[in-house]
Amino acid sequence: MVLKTFGWSFAVTALGLVAAVLFGGWTAFGIVAILSVLEISLSFDNAVVNAGILKKMNAFWQKIFLTIGILIAVFGMRLVFPVVIVAVSAQLGPIEAVDLALSDKDRYQELVTDAHPAIAAFGGMFLLMIFLDFIFEDRDIKWLGWLERPLAKLGKVDMLSVCIALVILLISALTFATHAHQHGGAHVDKAETVLLSGIAGLITYMIVGGLSGFFEDKLEEEEEHEHEEEEKAERSGKPRTVVAMAGKAAFFMFLYLEVLDASFSFDGVIGAFAITNDIVLMALGLGIGAMYVRSLTVYLVRQGTLDDYVYLEHGAHYAIGALALILLVTIQYEIHELITGSIGVILIGWSFWSSVRRNKRLAAAGGNADDKTEVSSGV
C-alpha cells in the first residue's frame, strides 16, 4: 500500500537528489535534502486539509483534483512561482531570470541579494499572518497549552493579528533603515521597499484568505441545499438529481481546494528563499515536496487516519512562524541555511513525538482518542 501510494514520490526523490549532486556536489545534495524535508513537513498540513475535503468528493472530481489540480496549484506554484518572484523583484524577464540563474550564477546571486529585503519582507509578512491567525484561534486540542490558552483569549480582540503583523513590519523597516544609516546611508531607500513589500504580502494573504472564505461559504450553502433536496425527495418519493447537485457542490469544492493549495504552496516557496537563493536547488527541493503532497493526500483519503497525530498541524504552523521571523531577521543579518532548515524539522518532529505520546497515554488509560481536552504533558 505504501509503495503503491508513495512509489512516484520515492522515485522523484531519488532522481532529485542525484541531480543535486551532479549540479552542485554534496553541498547541493545537503541543501536539497534539507529543503525537501522541510517542504514535506509543511506539506503534511496541506495534505491533511486536502484529504479532509477531498474525501467528500466523488471519484471523478478526486481524479480531477489529483491530476489537473495538482499540476495547477502545486507544480505551477512551487516550480514556476520562484522564477516569477526573482524576475519581478530583480526586474528581469522570466526567461532571462532562468538563463541568468543557469549561466551566470554570480550575477544572479548578486541580483537576488539586492532583491532579498523585498522578498523577505513580502514572504515574512505572508507567513507571519498564517501563523498569527492560527495561534490566536481558540482550538479544542492544544499542544503547548501554557502558551496557546492565553493567546486564544487575546485572539478575541478583532484584527489583532493584522495589528501585530504591521507593528513587526514597522520595527523591521526601522531597524533596516537604522542599519543602512550607520553604514553611510547608501541604501536608506530599502526601508521603504521593506514597508511596501511587507504591506503587499499582508494584502496578498488577506485576498487569499478572503477567496478561501468565499468558496468555503459557497460550499456550505451547496451542502445545505443538497440536504434540503434530499429531504424533499424523501417526502415526495421522487428521485432527486444526484449528478447535478453533486457536480455543483464538487465544483465549489474544487475551486476551494485550488485556493487553499495555492496558499499552502506559497508557504513552501517563500520558506525556500530562507534556505537557498539557488533557483535550481529550490526547484528540485520543492518538486520533491510537491510529489509528497499528492501522495500524502491519497494515502490519508484511503487510510482515513486524519486524526491520528493531532499535534502535527500545530507543529507545521509553528515552523511557519519560525520561518516568518527568520525571513524578517535576514533583512539585516545572515542566518545559516542549516539553522533555518533544522528549526522547522525539529518543530515537526517534536509535534509528531507529542502526538505519539498522547495516543499511548489515551490507549493506556482506555480513553477516547477524540478527547478534546488532552494536552501533551511535559510540553
Wavefront OBJ file of the C-alpha trace (Angstrom):
o trace
v 0.000 0.000 0.000
v 2.766 2.423 0.997
v 4.906 1.603 -2.033
v 1.908 1.880 -4.350
v 0.951 5.291 -2.955
v 4.430 6.769 -2.497
v 6.249 4.985 -5.335
v 6.393 8.011 -7.631
v 7.419 10.248 -4.741
v 10.293 7.940 -3.818
v 11.401 7.845 -7.471
v 11.290 11.648 -7.811
v 13.193 11.996 -4.507
v 15.989 9.710 -5.727
v 16.225 11.462 -9.104
v 16.149 14.905 -7.478
v 18.952 14.110 -5.044
v 21.102 12.589 -7.798
v 20.505 15.685 -9.940
v 21.542 17.873 -6.986
v 24.862 16.028 -6.640
v 25.545 16.324 -10.378
v 24.599 20.014 -10.338
v 26.484 21.240 -7.266
v 28.157 18.359 -5.440
v 27.443 17.184 -1.922
v 26.748 20.709 -0.655
v 23.869 20.944 -3.123
v 22.748 17.466 -2.043
v 22.556 18.656 1.575
v 20.597 21.806 0.694
v 18.064 19.895 -1.442
v 17.704 17.242 1.270
v 17.029 19.876 3.962
v 14.664 21.769 1.664
v 12.828 18.560 0.765
v 12.389 17.505 4.407
v 11.141 20.956 5.384
v 8.811 21.114 2.388
v 7.438 17.619 3.082
v 6.898 18.562 6.727
v 4.950 21.681 5.778
v 3.131 19.709 3.076
v 1.693 17.315 5.654
v -0.658 20.032 6.867
v -1.574 20.756 3.251
v -2.301 17.082 2.637
v -4.437 16.829 5.784
v -6.602 19.774 4.705
v -6.833 18.491 1.126
v -7.800 14.991 2.247
v -10.456 16.269 4.645
v -12.278 17.983 1.757
v -11.346 15.518 -0.978
v -12.967 12.544 0.790
v -16.380 14.247 0.331
v -15.971 14.315 -3.444
v -16.863 11.541 -5.885
v -14.202 9.551 -7.766
v -14.363 11.789 -10.869
v -13.667 15.034 -9.004
v -10.991 13.352 -6.875
v -9.207 12.370 -10.073
v -9.568 15.914 -11.462
v -8.024 17.399 -8.309
v -5.182 14.878 -8.103
v -4.200 15.444 -11.752
v -5.153 18.854 -13.149
v -5.442 20.440 -9.701
v -2.004 19.295 -8.582
v -0.416 20.483 -11.839
v -2.007 23.933 -11.490
v -1.651 24.654 -7.799
v 1.358 22.599 -6.730
v 3.755 22.331 -9.657
v 2.699 25.706 -11.044
v 3.160 27.469 -7.718
v 6.227 25.622 -6.489
v 8.245 25.397 -9.686
v 7.143 28.457 -11.697
v 6.442 30.899 -8.887
v 10.067 31.054 -7.594
v 11.111 32.198 -11.080
v 8.375 34.832 -11.084
v 9.405 36.146 -7.662
v 13.028 36.546 -8.737
v 12.063 38.007 -12.122
v 9.751 40.633 -10.603
v 11.980 41.578 -7.679
v 15.119 41.776 -9.850
v 13.199 43.394 -12.755
v 14.068 40.651 -15.232
v 12.041 38.683 -17.749
v 11.216 35.108 -16.625
v 13.336 33.548 -19.394
v 16.175 35.971 -18.639
v 15.953 35.115 -14.933
v 16.201 31.365 -15.613
v 19.019 31.852 -18.129
v 20.931 34.032 -15.674
v 20.457 31.509 -12.872
v 21.988 28.788 -15.051
v 24.683 30.709 -16.957
v 25.892 33.462 -14.592
v 25.382 32.345 -11.004
v 27.471 35.184 -9.534
v 25.386 37.895 -11.246
v 22.170 36.055 -10.409
v 23.225 35.763 -6.772
v 24.023 39.493 -6.741
v 20.573 40.386 -8.117
v 18.808 38.080 -5.657
v 20.828 39.514 -2.762
v 19.844 43.048 -3.783
v 16.210 41.975 -4.008
v 16.311 39.952 -0.782
v 14.886 42.669 1.527
v 11.760 42.890 -0.645
v 11.422 39.095 -0.886
v 11.994 38.637 2.849
v 9.507 41.351 3.848
v 6.812 40.115 1.461
v 7.199 36.448 2.401
v 7.803 37.110 6.070
v 4.536 39.005 6.408
v 2.548 36.401 4.478
v 3.868 33.566 6.644
v 3.550 35.593 9.833
v -0.164 36.185 9.164
v -0.751 32.461 8.664
v 0.956 31.739 11.996
v -0.799 34.538 13.916
v -4.258 33.622 12.637
v -3.623 30.025 13.703
v -2.227 30.808 17.154
v -4.958 33.330 18.040
v -7.771 30.886 17.208
v -9.345 29.043 20.137
v -8.914 25.327 19.416
v -10.301 22.307 21.254
v -6.970 20.477 21.066
v -3.962 22.447 22.324
v -0.344 21.365 22.021
v 1.544 23.989 24.063
v -1.362 24.679 26.389
v 0.505 27.149 28.625
v 1.057 29.355 25.555
v -1.994 28.661 23.409
v -4.667 29.241 26.081
v -3.784 32.894 26.825
v -3.158 33.605 23.134
v -6.599 32.208 22.259
v -8.138 34.647 24.748
v -6.198 37.532 23.210
v -7.389 36.383 19.795
v -10.915 37.538 20.642
v -9.688 41.098 20.007
v -10.744 41.954 16.454
v -7.940 42.356 13.853
v -5.246 41.679 16.479
v -3.147 39.555 14.132
v -3.100 42.318 11.494
v -2.085 44.935 14.081
v 0.745 42.771 15.454
v 1.974 41.956 11.949
v 2.069 45.647 10.991
v 3.934 46.556 14.207
v 6.530 43.846 13.490
v 6.841 45.105 9.895
v 7.355 48.685 11.096
v 10.051 47.573 13.555
v 11.763 45.573 10.801
v 11.734 48.526 8.402
v 13.025 50.993 11.017
v 15.756 48.581 12.093
v 16.865 48.169 8.497
v 16.855 51.959 7.935
v 18.987 52.493 11.057
v 21.407 49.827 9.896
v 21.724 51.478 6.479
v 22.224 54.934 8.002
v 25.050 53.652 10.183
v 26.800 52.396 7.076
v 26.719 55.679 5.202
v 23.054 55.727 4.235
v 23.725 54.241 0.799
v 20.644 52.021 0.967
v 18.228 54.094 3.063
v 15.589 53.674 0.319
v 15.481 49.955 1.138
v 13.474 50.772 4.280
v 10.650 51.997 2.064
v 10.998 48.853 -0.042
v 10.658 46.708 3.081
v 7.498 48.550 4.139
v 5.865 48.384 0.708
v 6.794 44.738 0.168
v 5.566 43.773 3.633
v 2.231 45.510 3.070
v 1.947 43.733 -0.303
v 2.481 40.408 1.484
v -0.227 41.279 4.000
v -2.659 42.253 1.214
v -1.889 39.029 -0.669
v -2.657 36.985 2.434
v -5.941 38.797 3.001
v -7.004 38.268 -0.635
v -6.189 34.551 -0.480
v -7.981 34.268 2.875
v -10.985 36.138 1.518
v -11.247 33.871 -1.523
v -10.900 30.775 0.640
v -13.641 32.022 2.951
v -15.886 32.806 -0.023
v -15.520 29.333 -1.517
v -15.978 27.733 1.896
v -19.250 29.645 2.391
v -20.443 28.623 -1.075
v -19.576 25.016 -0.263
v -21.605 25.134 2.955
v -24.547 26.659 1.078
v -24.411 23.886 -1.504
v -24.277 21.206 1.200
v -27.287 22.731 2.994
v -29.208 22.995 -0.270
v -28.368 19.396 -1.159
v -29.592 18.245 2.252
v -32.896 20.090 1.720
v -33.270 18.449 -1.699
v -32.748 15.018 -0.118
v -35.487 15.673 2.436
v -37.897 16.903 -0.263
v -37.165 13.841 -2.389
v -37.806 11.530 0.551
v -41.163 13.205 1.325
v -42.360 13.179 -2.297
v -40.933 9.772 -3.120
v -39.307 11.171 -6.265
v -35.656 10.623 -7.164
v -33.544 13.785 -6.949
v -30.957 14.966 -9.478
v -27.901 13.452 -7.826
v -25.461 14.244 -10.621
v -26.379 17.946 -10.868
v -26.224 18.593 -7.138
v -23.116 16.554 -6.516
v -21.444 18.145 -9.540
v -22.189 21.697 -8.445
v -21.055 21.084 -4.870
v -17.943 19.281 -6.108
v -17.111 22.199 -8.426
v -17.070 24.622 -5.483
v -15.024 22.104 -3.508
v -12.538 22.013 -6.366
v -12.256 25.818 -6.509
v -11.874 25.998 -2.739
v -9.155 23.336 -2.805
v -7.284 25.205 -5.539
v -7.177 28.410 -3.463
v -6.095 26.509 -0.342
v -3.498 24.545 -2.285
v -2.060 27.724 -3.793
v -1.763 29.353 -0.370
v -0.052 26.309 1.123
v 2.274 26.117 -1.877
v 3.152 29.770 -1.332
v 4.373 28.895 2.183
v 6.871 26.460 0.754
v 8.061 28.824 -1.977
v 8.686 31.679 0.441
v 10.228 29.338 3.000
v 12.598 28.081 0.317
v 14.131 31.547 -0.017
v 15.127 31.277 3.647
v 17.029 28.081 2.774
v 18.673 28.961 -0.546
v 18.657 31.523 -3.363
v 19.751 28.946 -5.961
v 16.761 28.540 -8.248
v 17.816 25.079 -9.473
v 18.186 23.652 -5.965
v 14.934 25.347 -4.987
v 13.090 23.737 -7.911
v 14.485 20.310 -7.029
v 13.551 20.550 -3.349
v 10.089 21.979 -3.987
v 9.445 19.453 -6.746
v 10.122 16.603 -4.328
v 7.821 18.212 -1.773
v 5.098 18.671 -4.411
v 5.042 14.940 -5.117
v 4.640 14.128 -1.435
v 1.622 16.447 -1.184
v -0.162 14.280 -3.741
v 0.977 11.001 -2.185
v 0.094 12.074 1.357
v -3.322 13.296 0.227
v -4.104 9.984 -1.483
v -2.781 7.995 1.468
v -4.816 9.930 4.040
v -8.005 9.623 1.981
v -7.537 5.875 1.515
v -6.500 5.131 5.089
v -8.882 7.544 6.816
v -6.322 8.346 9.528
v -6.515 12.150 9.571
v -6.865 12.412 13.342
v -4.105 10.028 14.445
v -1.449 12.685 15.077
v -3.350 15.710 16.355
v -0.382 17.991 17.091
v 1.194 17.865 13.604
v -0.912 20.800 12.432
v 0.389 22.812 15.372
v 3.996 21.847 14.616
v 3.630 22.844 10.956
v 2.262 26.276 11.898
v 4.969 26.886 14.497
v 7.506 26.039 11.773
v 5.796 28.602 9.522
v 6.020 31.191 12.331
v 9.722 30.457 12.810
v 10.368 30.854 9.071
v 8.495 34.164 9.062
v 10.658 35.622 11.828
v 13.830 34.235 10.240
v 12.975 35.896 6.917
v 12.424 39.254 8.630
v 15.693 38.927 10.550
v 17.587 38.120 7.318
v 16.707 41.608 6.045
v 19.675 42.740 8.132
v 21.524 39.638 9.356
v 22.625 36.481 7.573
v 21.402 33.207 9.089
v 22.943 29.875 8.092
v 20.722 27.637 5.972
v 21.287 24.650 8.266
v 19.821 26.548 11.235
v 16.801 27.631 9.204
v 16.056 24.135 7.946
v 16.702 22.431 11.276
v 14.253 24.586 13.247
v 11.320 23.507 11.076
v 12.316 19.828 11.161
v 12.726 19.923 14.963
v 9.293 21.518 15.479
v 7.583 18.974 13.206
v 9.418 16.087 14.881
v 8.538 17.415 18.329
v 4.842 17.705 17.462
v 4.843 14.182 15.989
v 6.518 12.782 19.124
v 3.980 14.616 21.316
v 1.152 13.130 19.245
v 2.524 9.605 19.653
v 2.888 10.080 23.420
v -0.672 11.402 23.645
v -2.015 8.382 21.733
v -0.128 5.978 24.019
v -1.452 7.672 27.166
v -5.029 7.588 25.880
v -4.681 3.929 24.906
v -3.186 3.033 28.308
v -5.935 4.925 30.134
v -8.621 3.418 27.920
v -9.550 6.966 26.913
v -11.188 8.265 23.812
v -8.764 9.178 21.029
v -11.021 12.100 20.223
v -10.602 13.601 23.703
v -10.629 17.335 23.047
v -9.067 18.438 26.315
v -5.922 16.323 26.206
v -2.723 18.360 26.295
v 0.728 16.853 25.881
v 2.435 16.555 29.235
v 5.891 17.945 29.723
v 5.405 20.364 26.836
l 1 2 3 4 5 6 7 8 9 10 11 12 13 14 15 16 17 18 19 20 21 22 23 24 25 26 27 28 29 30 31 32 33 34 35 36 37 38 39 40 41 42 43 44 45 46 47 48 49 50 51 52 53 54 55 56 57 58 59 60 61 62 63 64 65 66 67 68 69 70 71 72 73 74 75 76 77 78 79 80 81 82 83 84 85 86 87 88 89 90 91 92 93 94 95 96 97 98 99 100 101 102 103 104 105 106 107 108 109 110 111 112 113 114 115 116 117 118 119 120 121 122 123 124 125 126 127 128 129 130 131 132 133 134 135 136 137 138 139 140 141 142 143 144 145 146 147 148 149 150 151 152 153 154 155 156 157 158 159 160 161 162 163 164 165 166 167 168 169 170 171 172 173 174 175 176 177 178 179 180 181 182 183 184 185 186 187 188 189 190 191 192 193 194 195 196 197 198 199 200 201 202 203 204 205 206 207 208 209 210 211 212 213 214 215 216 217 218 219 220 221 222 223 224 225 226 227 228 229 230 231 232 233 234 235 236 237 238 239 240 241 242 243 244 245 246 247 248 249 250 251 252 253 254 255 256 257 258 259 260 261 262 263 264 265 266 267 268 269 270 271 272 273 274 275 276 277 278 279 280 281 282 283 284 285 286 287 288 289 290 291 292 293 294 295 296 297 298 299 300 301 302 303 304 305 306 307 308 309 310 311 312 313 314 315 316 317 318 319 320 321 322 323 324 325 326 327 328 329 330 331 332 333 334 335 336 337 338 339 340 341 342 343 344 345 346 347 348 349 350 351 352 353 354 355 356 357 358 359 360 361 362 363 364 365 366 367 368 369 370 371 372 373 374 375 376 377 378 379
